[in-house]
Amino acid sequence: MNLTADEGKLFYDLYAVLLSFVNRKLKLSSEQFSDSREYTSTPPEARTAIREALFARRELIDEFVHDNPANLKADELEIVASWKHALPGKFCVLRYLKKYTVFLTSGGSPNRAYGVLGLADPLEAVIGPRLPRLVTTVLLPFQGKIIYDGLVSGYNITFGGGIKRTLNEEYKQAKETFGIVTSLGETVVPAIIPPKKSKWRSRKD
């Protein structure tokens, strides 16, 4: 399931002005953009660098909301403010379901399963049909739902039968403990997944 076209446009419009503010503030990239069209035309490497800087310094979200340099409406500022609860890190994409795609945290204790919606394109088209798949991205709250931020990188890892069984067991435990999480807020932890060496190996069992 995806956001509607109007929801997707709203997300990209807001994300573009926030990251443009961060880029100007921190002088991270010579690439300049001021709207969603220019933002999506900016090289992914530049967008990723700015994104990573933002979530390393989340106080910039408060600063943006306070200053409101893009003259956003109150409900739009509320969406941007909610991104303080973003969840960046590695995830194992496990299931394409009718309502959402299931992302399982990688290396967490305990793991959690998140129901994530696609943006303009279905996540299956972005990530590929073969699951499980290990990816790095940022999960964001958006109007009571969870989306990803449009930037996702995958790993060329083949999962053997034993690893798949382990992942399915972790998924089962996550559902029994927390359910499938479909919104992000103050009660969702951890806010940042610490980098850890994956226990998954790129070989067949």
C-alpha positions in Angstrom: 0.0 0.0 0.0 1.2 3.5 -0.8 0.4 7.0 0.2 -2.1 8.8 -2.0 -0.7 11.0 -4.7 -1.6 14.1 -2.7 -0.1 12.7 0.5 3.1 11.7 -1.4 3.4 15.3 -2.8 2.9 16.8 0.6 5.6 14.5 2.1 8.1 15.5 -0.6 7.2 19.1 -0.3 7.8 19.2 3.4 10.9 17.0 3.4 12.5 19.1 0.7 12.1 22.4 2.6 13.4 20.8 5.8 16.5 19.3 4.2 17.1 22.5 2.3 17.1 24.3 5.6 19.5 21.8 7.0 21.8 22.1 4.0 21.9 25.9 4.2 22.5 25.8 8.0 25.3 23.2 7.9 26.7 24.0 4.4 26.9 20.3 3.6 26.5 20.2 -0.1 26.9 22.6 -3.0 23.7 21.1 -4.4 20.8 23.6 -3.9 17.1 22.8 -3.9 14.0 24.6 -2.7 11.1 22.4 -3.6 10.2 18.8 -4.1 11.0 18.8 -7.9 14.5 20.2 -7.3 15.0 17.9 -4.3 14.1 14.7 -6.2 16.5 15.8 -9.0 19.4 16.2 -6.5 21.9 13.3 -6.5 21.0 10.6 -3.9 24.5 10.9 -2.4 23.9 14.6 -1.5 20.4 13.9 -0.2 21.6 11.0 1.9 24.4 13.1 3.5 22.0 15.9 4.4 19.5 13.4 5.8 22.1 11.8 8.0 23.2 15.1 9.3 19.6 16.0 10.2 19.0 12.9 12.2 22.3 13.3 14.0 21.1 16.8 15.1 17.4 16.5 15.6 17.3 19.9 17.4 17.4 21.4 13.9 13.8 20.2 13.5 12.8 22.3 16.5 14.7 25.2 15.0 12.9 24.8 11.7 9.5 24.6 13.3 10.2 27.6 15.4 11.5 29.8 12.6 9.2 28.4 9.9 11.4 29.7 7.1 9.1 28.1 4.4 5.9 29.7 5.9 4.2 26.4 6.4 0.7 26.0 7.9 0.2 24.8 11.4 -0.8 21.3 10.3 2.3 21.1 8.1 4.6 22.2 10.9 3.0 19.5 13.0 4.1 16.8 10.5 7.6 18.2 10.3 7.8 18.3 14.2 6.8 14.6 14.3 9.9 13.7 12.4 11.9 14.0 15.7 10.6 10.5 16.2 12.2 9.2 13.0 13.8 5.7 13.1 16.9 5.5 11.0 18.9 2.2 10.7 19.1 -1.2 9.2 15.9 -3.2 8.7 15.1 -6.6 7.2 12.1 -6.3 4.8 10.1 -9.5 5.5 6.6 -9.3 4.0 4.6 -7.5 1.4 1.2 -7.4 2.9 -2.0 -5.7 1.6 -2.0 -2.9 4.2 1.8 -2.4 4.4 5.3 -3.8 4.1 6.8 -5.4 7.2 10.2 -4.0 8.3 12.0 -5.9 11.1 14.7 -4.0 13.1 18.2 -5.4 12.7 20.3 -6.0 15.7 17.8 -4.7 18.2 17.0 -6.2 21.5 14.1 -6.8 21.4 13.3 -6.5 17.7 10.2 -4.7 16.5 8.2 -5.1 13.3 6.9 -2.0 11.5 4.2 -1.7 9.0 5.5 0.7 6.3 3.8 2.4 3.4 5.3 3.2 0.1 5.5 6.7 -1.5 5.1 7.2 -5.3 6.1 3.6 -6.1 5.1 0.4 -4.3 7.9 -0.8 -2.0 8.0 -4.1 -3.9 9.1 -2.1 -7.0 11.7 -0.2 -5.0 13.2 -3.1 -3.0 12.4 -6.0 -5.3 10.2 -9.1 -5.1 12.7 -11.4 -3.4 12.5 -11.3 0.4 13.9 -11.2 3.0 16.1 -8.2 2.1 18.4 -6.2 4.3 18.1 -2.4 3.7 19.2 0.9 5.3 16.6 3.7 5.4 14.8 6.1 7.7 11.2 5.4 8.9 9.1 8.5 9.5 5.8 9.1 11.1 3.3 10.7 8.6 -0.3 11.5 9.6 -0.7 8.5 11.8 1.1 6.2 9.4 4.7 5.0 8.9 6.5 5.8 5.7 10.2 5.6 4.6 11.9 8.8 3.5 12.4 7.8 -0.2 16.1 6.9 0.2 16.8 3.2 0.6 20.0 1.2 0.0 20.1 -2.6 -0.1 22.8 -5.2 0.7 23.8 -8.0 -1.6 23.1 -10.7 1.0 21.7 -14.2 0.3 19.7 -15.6 3.2 20.0 -19.3 3.8 17.2 -21.5 5.3 18.5 -21.3 8.8 18.7 -17.5 8.8 15.2 -17.3 7.3 13.8 -19.4 10.1 15.6 -17.2 12.7 14.1 -14.1 11.1 10.6 -15.6 11.0 11.0 -16.5 14.7 12.1 -13.0 15.5 9.1 -11.6 13.6 6.7 -13.9 15.5 8.2 -12.8 18.8 7.9 -9.1 17.8 4.3 -9.5 16.8 3.5 -11.3 20.1 5.3 -8.7 22.2 4.4 -5.4 20.4 2.2 -6.2 17.5 3.1 -4.7 14.2 3.9 -1.1 14.9 2.0 1.2 12.5 2.8 4.6 14.1 5.9 6.3 15.5 5.9 8.6 18.6 7.4 9.2 21.9 6.7 5.7 23.2 8.5 4.0 20.3 12.1 3.0 21.2 14.9 3.0 20.2 14.9 6.3 18.3 18.2 5.4 16.7 19.4 1.9 16.1 23.1 1.7 17.1 25.3 0.4 14.3 26.1 -3.3 14.9 27.7 -5.9 12.8 25.0 -8.0 11.3 24.7 -11.6 12.4 23.4 -12.5 8.9 25.9 -14.0 6.6 26.1 -13.8 2.8 26.1 -17.5 2.2 23.8 -20.4 2.0 23.3 -22.6 5.1 
